[in-house]
Amino acid sequence: MNIAIVGCGAIAAVHAESIFSMKGYRLSAFADIDYKKAADFANRYHGKAYNTYEEMIQNEQIDVLHICTPHYLHVPMAIYALEHGLHVFAEKPPVISYEQLAQLEDLDQLLPGKKLGFCFQNRYNPSVILVKKLLESGDTGAILGGRGIVTWNRSEEYYTESSWRGKLVTEGGGALINQSIHTLDLLTCLLGSPVSIESHTANYHLKDIIEVEDTMEAFIRFENNRTASFYATTAYPVNPPPLIEIICENMTIRIEELDVTYYYKDGRIEKPQIESKAGLGKSYWGCGHQDCIEDFYQSILSGRPFAQDLNGVKNTIHLLLCAYESARTGREIRIPKEVH
Ligand SMILES: NC(=O)c1ccc[n+]([C@@H]2O[C@H](COP(=O)([O-])OP(=O)(O)OC[C@H]3O[C@@H](n4cnc5c(N)ncnc54)[C@H](O)[C@@H]3O)[C@@H](O)[C@H]2O)c1
């Protein structure tokens, strides 16, 4: 398969390196409005460089387009590529607004043959897979709820080095839509379908520098009377692993990136053996990109569904959009019924 990347910035390097180390795929073209960035990738991976992705799609035989551009561009670029017959693998977030979600839903009806997959690589962490299986086994007793805590640091330089960051119109939000969306996504994977969310946002440490929130806290209701507390900030001094805790009748489970701990009711504490895996790029990007990309490609080759298609990430999309709506209006927002 011929693969192309649009947006040759920080995360594109992880996509390119992952694809380069997989057998049977050719990195054939790269596009970036900053042509030098596309040329650097093209030199490194022996592909062609373009200034625009439209030109790249017109001139190359591409099977899959990876979208690694700023948030507001994911949907228009995905639509253009799908309409031109490509499969699309897009970085998170899948959308930044209800309008963009509606555009993708319309398209889903029109282009059944082409796949659109989203990069939620942390679903592939061995720790998450292990805990999901354990929860599904019923051995934990009833699942009561949980919490997701992300305390990270994003400095002024992080926002000035890429000017789309920190602006509502191009980033769509801050600590939630950009940094802690993976933790929100994992809560939906482990706790099930969300029913409502109530949230608050704040900007504590980069006032006058960013328009978006650096902190978001939320209370989420899930089906089966489960609830979760959520807290995300980018105003912390360092970047420790996010904490996900699941409270069950018989035990409490903690996931900290690849580390899992079981706290049994009788006081026993156990750490299951987890396969260690090295990630590419920044430690907080995790180690799942390659597995996620490979799974997407295999789904194309075999014709089977890809779990992180539009439907597979809808709970997360709705929670995300409803969290911002709640923060704006001060109301608890119900998640649209179609999802659960
Ligand atoms: N999955 C993860 O854990 C993870 C981690 C980091 C970033 N991301 C996501 O990846 C995306 C990119 O983030 P980044 O940190 O690499 O940003 P970045 O600013 O480093 O890179 C974005 C690139 O897109 C290019 N670009 C902008 N507009 C363009 C256009 N119209 N056509 C072609 N190229 C264009 C820019 O020149 C830049 O090179 C974001 O959606 C971000 O949320 C995901």
Ligand as a Chemical Component Dictionary entry (heavy atoms), coordinates in Angstrom:
data_LIG
# 
_chem_comp.id                   LIG 
_chem_comp.type                 NON-POLYMER 
_chem_comp.pdbx_formal_charge   0 
_chem_comp.three_letter_code    LIG 
# 
loop_
_chem_comp_atom.comp_id 
_chem_comp_atom.atom_id 
_chem_comp_atom.alt_atom_id 
_chem_comp_atom.type_symbol 
_chem_comp_atom.charge 
_chem_comp_atom.model_Cartn_x 
_chem_comp_atom.model_Cartn_y 
_chem_comp_atom.model_Cartn_z 
_chem_comp_atom.pdbx_ordinal 
LIG N1  N1  N 0  -2.128 10.842 19.264 1  
LIG C1  C1  C 0  -1.342 11.600 20.026 2  
LIG O1  O1  O 0  -0.986 11.241 21.141 3  
LIG C2  C2  C 0  -0.916 12.936 19.506 4  
LIG C3  C3  C 0  0.237  13.549 20.011 5  
LIG C4  C4  C 0  0.618  14.800 19.483 6  
LIG C5  C5  C 0  -0.176 15.421 18.520 7  
LIG N2  N2  N 1  -1.309 14.801 18.092 8  
LIG C6  C6  C 0  -2.198 15.451 17.114 9  
LIG O2  O2  O 0  -1.508 15.571 15.875 10 
LIG C7  C7  C 0  -1.916 16.778 15.202 11 
LIG C8  C8  C 0  -0.678 17.622 14.892 12 
LIG O3  O3  O 0  -0.051 17.967 16.108 13 
LIG P1  P1  P 0  1.508  18.336 16.139 14 
LIG O4  O4  O 0  1.849  18.473 17.578 15 
LIG O5  O5  O -1 2.276  17.420 15.283 16 
LIG O6  O6  O 0  1.458  19.801 15.470 17 
LIG P2  P2  P 0  2.615  20.558 14.666 18 
LIG O7  O7  O 0  2.259  21.994 14.717 19 
LIG O8  O8  O 0  3.949  20.119 15.179 20 
LIG O9  O9  O 0  2.447  19.989 13.178 21 
LIG C9  C9  C 0  1.384  20.325 12.341 22 
LIG C10 C10 C 0  1.919  20.451 10.934 23 
LIG O10 O10 O 0  0.822  20.694 10.046 24 
LIG C11 C11 C 0  1.245  21.633 9.069  25 
LIG N3  N3  N 0  0.086  22.282 8.459  26 
LIG C12 C12 C 0  -0.716 23.243 8.974  27 
LIG N4  N4  N 0  -1.686 23.577 8.099  28 
LIG C13 C13 C 0  -1.499 22.795 6.999  29 
LIG C14 C14 C 0  -2.176 22.664 5.756  30 
LIG N5  N5  N 0  -3.254 23.414 5.459  31 
LIG N6  N6  N 0  -1.694 21.765 4.862  32 
LIG C15 C15 C 0  -0.599 21.016 5.133  33 
LIG N7  N7  N 0  0.085  21.105 6.300  34 
LIG C16 C16 C 0  -0.365 21.977 7.223  35 
LIG C17 C17 C 0  2.152  22.584 9.837  36 
LIG O11 O11 O 0  3.007  23.337 8.988  37 
LIG C18 C18 C 0  2.900  21.618 10.749 38 
LIG O12 O12 O 0  4.080  21.148 10.156 39 
LIG C19 C19 C 0  -2.895 17.452 16.150 40 
LIG O13 O13 O 0  -4.194 17.083 15.781 41 
LIG C20 C20 C 0  -2.576 16.863 17.510 42 
LIG O14 O14 O 0  -3.678 16.847 18.404 43 
LIG C21 C21 C 0  -1.677 13.572 18.552 44 
# 
loop_
_chem_comp_bond.comp_id 
_chem_comp_bond.atom_id_1 
_chem_comp_bond.atom_id_2 
_chem_comp_bond.value_order 
_chem_comp_bond.pdbx_ordinal 
LIG N1  C1  SING 1  
LIG C1  O1  DOUB 2  
LIG C1  C2  SING 3  
LIG C2  C3  SING 4  
LIG C2  C21 DOUB 5  
LIG C3  C4  DOUB 6  
LIG C4  C5  SING 7  
LIG C5  N2  DOUB 8  
LIG N2  C6  SING 9  
LIG N2  C21 SING 10 
LIG C6  O2  SING 11 
LIG C6  C20 SING 12 
LIG O2  C7  SING 13 
LIG C7  C8  SING 14 
LIG C7  C19 SING 15 
LIG C8  O3  SING 16 
LIG O3  P1  SING 17 
LIG P1  O4  DOUB 18 
LIG P1  O5  SING 19 
LIG P1  O6  SING 20 
LIG O6  P2  SING 21 
LIG P2  O7  DOUB 22 
LIG P2  O8  SING 23 
LIG P2  O9  SING 24 
LIG O9  C9  SING 25 
LIG C9  C10 SING 26 
LIG C10 O10 SING 27 
LIG C10 C18 SING 28 
LIG O10 C11 SING 29 
LIG C11 N3  SING 30 
LIG C11 C17 SING 31 
LIG N3  C12 SING 32 
LIG N3  C16 SING 33 
LIG C12 N4  DOUB 34 
LIG N4  C13 SING 35 
LIG C13 C14 SING 36 
LIG C13 C16 DOUB 37 
LIG C14 N5  SING 38 
LIG C14 N6  DOUB 39 
LIG N6  C15 SING 40 
LIG C15 N7  DOUB 41 
LIG N7  C16 SING 42 
LIG C17 O11 SING 43 
LIG C17 C18 SING 44 
LIG C18 O12 SING 45 
LIG C19 O13 SING 46 
LIG C19 C20 SING 47 
LIG C20 O14 SING 48 
# 
